[in-house]
Amino acid sequence: MKLTYMLSLFVIVTIMNLSNIAYAKSIADYPARTIELTFNADGKRMSGFIYQAAGIGPHPTVLLLHGYPGNEKSLDVAQALRREGWNVIFFHYRGAWGSEGEFSFVNAEQDVQTVLQYISREDNATKLHIDRNLISLVGHSMGGHMAIAGILDNQSVNCAVAYDGANLGVSDVGIIADPETTLPWKEYSDSLFMLNGWSGDKAQQELKEHSKALNLVRRVKTLNGRPVLLVAADTDVIPLKSHIEPLLAALRNTQDSHITYKLIDDDHSFNSSRTELINTTLSFLNTKCKTR
């Protein structure tokens, strides 16, 4: 009996050691890398890159979406996710920060789908070590809108996370329609030289024409039970009452909803709570978004 026990223990230890050796070899043979990428949207090139996780993969993958205009890129989140075994892809929408073409909110929604199609192609997924069944979206501010729109418009997306996310088509009138904020929004939009072909007048006109189509509350029926995390900051930049709470309620009212909500007492970019933001994101993605 004792001999049998010792033999069993030896076998278990040997298997564990071999597994550790194989894992170490995998990490050594496939180290973490950064690879520059170019995505094509209607003939316009969009710049991007992938923070590729160590190991042969395939790895669960996050598409990270920046806001308006994109000064906060949340790359600290990206590096933390990569350390946990996630690939992270970042890109600039058409017309933003050197990507070709002209910027617009509608174009940006389409650009998210363009990148999703690219990374979901079998050849690209194999080359980049992407698990095509485990692709999630994470976005901040306008990027939060893009993350929610992205999951609602694409049934292959597994999960979505929005950091103080806007609803660009809020109340069917758009984010610039409030008389108290119209002028500041237009003036700010006029200052965004890094957004090609953009201005306050163009922003106002686009939202006037497309606010209903951009209203996320109208689009929630396509969620189909997939997990969503909304992280909010109670500020005047993205007002809770008009942007976040109506969307939260609409998402929770969908069939078989799996919605997580967290309010962090901080500014719009969570400057004083990055660790909390990262840990909240990791907990959500690692527990709800690594299976399909």
Order of alpha helices (4+ residues) and beta strands (2+ residues): alpha-beta-beta-beta-alpha-beta-alpha-alpha-beta-alpha-beta-alpha-alpha-beta-alpha-beta-alpha
